[in-house]
Amino acid sequence: MSIVKLSKKLNLLFLRKRPFFFKRSKLSAYVSTILFATLIGTYLELYFIGKEFYDFPKRPFPEVFSINISFTIIGLPLFVFLFLYLAEKVTPYIRVLLIITISLFAPAIEMQTELLGFFHHNESWNHFYSFFGYFLFLIIVWRFYQWSRV
């Protein structure tokens, strides 16, 4: 009879079995983060439209949806995918600059969509609010993505 002792230097992390449903991949992290961001974006739009801070005069199915469903289904997922792709490729310092830059451009894009008639803000709305909103949104999305990759 022989007794085998494992070396304390041996790293057994690779031997641990994880159940299938806990297996996380890059694709599943992208998909779950995009769904999470879309849900947050949809609920924020519903809240702000309900409080009459803004509305979407030109939107698909206006009799059914008070939000811009095309932005929610197409625009926001593409934006989040592009953000995650870029944020993953850069260093943490550049990532912070990326988040700040996107947050700075958000009010300018909102003003342009207002001029085109796709978006309308209440008179009490300050476009600087959008900077903080997008900044916080992108940080939450990035943190969720990091958490889903673990």
N, C-alpha and C positions, 0 to 999 in steps of 0.2 A: 504494500500500500504506500502510495506516495502523496504527499501534500504539496500543493503548488500555491505559492504566495504571489500575489500580483505586486509588481513594482509600484512604489508610490509615485514614480516619475511618469508612469503610463497614464496618458490622458484617455479616459473612457467615454468622453463625450460622443465620439463617433460610434460607439457601440450601443448607445441608448436608442431604443426604438420609440418612435413617436407614432401615434395613431394616424391613420390616413387623413382624417378630417382636420388634423392640426398641421399638415404639411403645407407650408407657405412657399409660394414661388413669386417671382417678380411679376408675372402676369396676374396672379390672384391679388397681389398687393395693388397693382395699377387699377384693376377692375373694382376692388372694394373701396379704394380711395376715391375713384371717380363717382361711384354710386353714393358714397358718403357726402362728397362735395355737392353733388346734384341735389341730394335731399336737403342739405343745409341751405343751398341757394334757393331752392323752391320755397322752403318755409320762410326764409327771410323776405323773399318777394311777396309772399302771401301776407306776411305781417305788415310790411311797409305799404303795400297797396291797401290793406285794410285800414291802416292809420291815415291813408290818403297823402302820404309823402310823395308818391309818384304813381304814374300809371303808364300803360302802353297803348296809345291810341291806335297804332297799326299792329295788329297781332293776328295770328291764325285762330280761327274759331272763337271770336270774341264773345259769342253768346254762351259758350261753355266754360271757357277759362278766363279768369281775370289776369293771369300772368301770361307772359310771352312764352308759350310752350315750345316754340322753335329754338329760343335761346336755351331753355332748360334741357331740351332733348339733344340738340346739336352743338350749340355754341359753348355752353359751360363744360360739357365733357371734353370737347376738343381743347379748350383753354386749359383745363386741369391736366390733361394728358401732356400737352406741350410744356406746361410749367414743371410737372414731375420729371419729364425727360431732361429738361435743361438743368433743373435743380440737382438732379442726381449726378450730372456730369461735372459739376463745378465744385470748388472748395467751399467750406462753410462761409468764409468771408465774402466770396463772390455771390454765394447764395443769398446772403443778407442784402447785398447790393441789388441782386435780381428782384427780390421781394419789394424792396423800396422803389426800384424803378418801375415795376409793374403797377405798384400802388400810386405812384405819381402820374402815370399815364391814364389810369382809370378815370379820374375826373375829366380829363381832356376828351377821352373817348365818349364819355357820357354827354358832354356838351355838344359834341359833333352829332351824336344820335338824336339829341334834342332838336338840333337845327334841321335834321332830315325828317323829323316828325315821328320817329319810332319810339320816343321816350319823352315824358313830360314830368317835370318836378314841380312840387308845391313851391310857392313863393318863399316859404320859411326854410327851404332846403338850402344848405350850404354844400357846395361840391367838395369842400375840404373833408366833410364827413365820409365821403367815398374813399378818400385816401386811407383813413383809419380803418374803415370797414374792410377794404381789400387787403390791407396789411395784416389785420387780425385773421381774416379768412385764409390767406395763404399760409400763415404760420400754423394754423390749426390743421389745414390740409397736409402740410409737410410733416407735422408731428404724427398725424394719423398714418400717413404712408410709412414713416419710420417704424411705428409700432406694428403695423401689419407685416413688415418684412422680418420681424424677429422670429 
